[in-house]
Amino acid sequence: MSLHSRVTALLGIEHPIIQGGMAWTATAELAAAVSNAGGLGIIGAGHMPTDLLREQIRGAKAVTDRPFGVNLMLLTPHIDELVQMVLDEHVLVVTTGAGNPGKYMQALMDAGIKVIPIVPSVALAKRMESIGADAVIGEGMEAGGHIGELTTMVLTPQLADAVKVPVIAAGGIADGRGMAAAFALGAEGVQVGTRFMCAEECTIHPAIKAEILKAKDRDTVVTGRSTGHPVRVIKNKLARQIMELDRENRAEEIEALGAGKLALAMRQGDTAMGSLMAGQCAAMVDTIEPAAAIIDSMMAEAAETMRQMCERLGA
């Protein structure tokens, strides 16, 4: 089944599914697999050294001739270097988070790069549209990692009403039912993160995949609220320690405690003191399978959900 929209036309992809650009998780292997399956794979730059990100981009190019992108975290100390390298490597799509990409928009646009900021609010979406964003990713607080305050269900239709560029819904979407719901709310694509953490091609430590597979509906919590940068994770020893510091507003200690903990989880498999960033939909993930199978299943279920909806409504 194909579901064409302005997002598929904009990005030159078959299916309106964008893989989340998760730091230490979204590597060249996963991004290429998603792109080869007709979605848009994204390499998560995070705080990655410039040379390592270049290797990742070239690694993806070696195994796919389809479009893929890079997610840039704009608060990264060496972000200027990363942006220049992305320009040099002629990456086709850039998604951005943790900051305003305005400083780099003209250079990215001049290079023909599609720029899609992640936004948690209507005000920021309007600002991004005004500086030339090609689309926006509206991410609800159900998502894993850094989050805003609005839910996907509430944010998506408000964004669709507020901006003229295409809206991509993110946060809590792990199957075709969520995808169909996002389209009903006005989205023209979805970004999927947690579900792809259990793709066969995802290179995170097997122990972290096991944590996602066994997660229940209330197993994620929001940590770091006192820092002003809340993060959703699966509950573990680290999360409980940060939540205790949160209660005492000890933001500086939280920042120090959290440093390096995402890599500790995703690359080394520390399930106790690593940061297990994952969305609420972790409870909906129960299999490890190829990225192509995940996309095929989502597309088929979305089509069936829409068919049943029309049937119930007598359409």
Secondary structure as UniProt FT lines:
FT   HELIX           6..11
FT   STRAND          17..19
FT   TURN            23..25
FT   HELIX           28..36
FT   TURN            37..38
FT   STRAND          40..44
FT   TURN            46..47
FT   HELIX           50..63
FT   STRAND          68..73
FT   TURN            74..75
FT   TURN            77..78
FT   HELIX           79..88
FT   TURN            89..90
FT   STRAND          93..97
FT   HELIX           102..110
FT   TURN            111..112
FT   STRAND          114..119
FT   HELIX           122..130
FT   TURN            131..132
FT   STRAND          136..139
FT   TURN            141..142
FT   STRAND          145..146
FT   HELIX           152..162
FT   STRAND          167..170
FT   HELIX           176..184
FT   TURN            185..186
FT   STRAND          189..192
FT   HELIX           194..197
FT   TURN            200..201
FT   HELIX           206..214
FT   TURN            217..218
FT   STRAND          220..223
FT   HELIX           225..227
FT   STRAND          231..234
FT   HELIX           237..247
FT   TURN            248..249
FT   HELIX           251..258
FT   TURN            259..260
FT   HELIX           261..266
FT   TURN            267..268
FT   TURN            271..273
FT   HELIX           280..284
FT   HELIX           291..313
//
